[in-house]
């Protein structure tokens, strides 16, 4: 989307404008004070990762303290995974986590 941010050099107001490549950027007036002194700013941006990329979300060092022979360590790691995923886990995730943490139940 060709939305650009500008700052007025007179009043300091920030504003976003829809500017196409064929639209001249000079001559724009500030919506606040009407001055023709707008400076184009470098805008932030965001992107969405694909579902496939999101499968590799945990950094390599996230398993550095994992002891796969200790149920409590595995349970703690699964808790971090659940938290990092914002609770969006499969329906059986918590059931399997409970089975690992409490194998005698």
C-alpha positions in Angstrom: 0.0 0.0 0.0 1.5 3.4 -0.9 0.9 5.0 2.4 3.7 7.3 3.5 4.2 9.2 6.7 5.1 12.8 6.8 6.1 15.3 9.6 5.3 19.0 9.3 8.5 21.0 9.8 6.4 24.0 11.0 4.0 22.4 13.6 5.6 18.9 14.1 2.4 17.1 13.3 2.8 13.5 11.9 0.4 12.4 9.3 -0.1 9.5 6.9 -0.9 10.1 3.2 -1.9 7.8 0.4 0.7 8.7 -2.3 0.9 6.8 -5.6 4.1 6.6 -7.6 2.6 9.0 -10.2 1.5 11.5 -7.5 4.0 14.4 -6.9 4.9 14.5 -3.2 5.9 18.1 -3.3 3.1 20.6 -2.7 1.4 18.6 0.0 -0.1 20.8 2.7 0.0 20.0 6.4 -3.5 19.2 7.7 -2.8 20.9 11.0 -1.3 24.3 10.0 -1.5 24.3 6.2 2.3 24.7 5.7 4.0 23.2 2.6 6.9 22.0 4.8 6.4 18.2 5.0 9.3 15.8 5.4 8.8 12.2 4.4 9.6 9.8 7.3 10.8 6.2 7.2 7.8 4.2 8.3 7.8 1.0 10.3 6.4 -2.2 8.7 5.2 -5.6 9.7 4.9 -8.9 8.0 3.3 -12.3 8.7 5.2 -15.5 8.6 3.8 -18.4 6.7 2.4 -21.4 8.6 5.5 -23.4 7.6 7.9 -20.9 8.9 6.0 -20.6 12.2 6.8 -24.3 12.9 10.5 -23.3 13.5 9.6 -20.5 16.0 11.7 -21.7 18.9 15.3 -20.6 18.9 18.0 -23.3 19.1 19.1 -22.3 22.6 15.5 -22.8 24.0 16.3 -26.5 24.7 19.7 -25.8 26.3 18.3 -26.5 29.8 16.0 -29.4 28.8 16.8 -32.7 30.4 14.7 -35.2 28.4 15.2 -37.8 31.1 13.4 -35.7 33.7 9.6 -35.3 33.5 9.6 -31.9 35.4 12.1 -30.5 32.9 10.0 -31.7 29.9 6.9 -30.3 31.6 8.6 -26.9 32.1 9.7 -26.8 28.5 6.2 -27.6 27.3 4.9 -24.8 29.5 7.2 -22.4 27.8 6.0 -23.6 24.4 2.4 -23.2 25.4 3.1 -19.6 26.6 5.1 -18.7 23.5 2.2 -19.9 21.3 -0.3 -17.8 23.3 -2.2 -20.9 24.3 -3.0 -21.9 20.7 -2.1 -25.5 21.0 -3.8 -28.7 19.8 -6.7 -29.9 22.0 -4.7 -32.9 23.2 -1.6 -30.9 24.1 -2.5 -30.4 27.8 -3.6 -34.0 28.1 -0.2 -35.3 26.9 1.6 -32.7 29.0 -0.2 -34.0 32.1 0.7 -37.6 31.1 4.4 -36.7 30.9 4.4 -34.7 34.2 2.3 -37.3 36.1 3.0 -40.7 34.6 1.5 -42.6 37.6 -2.0 -41.1 37.3 
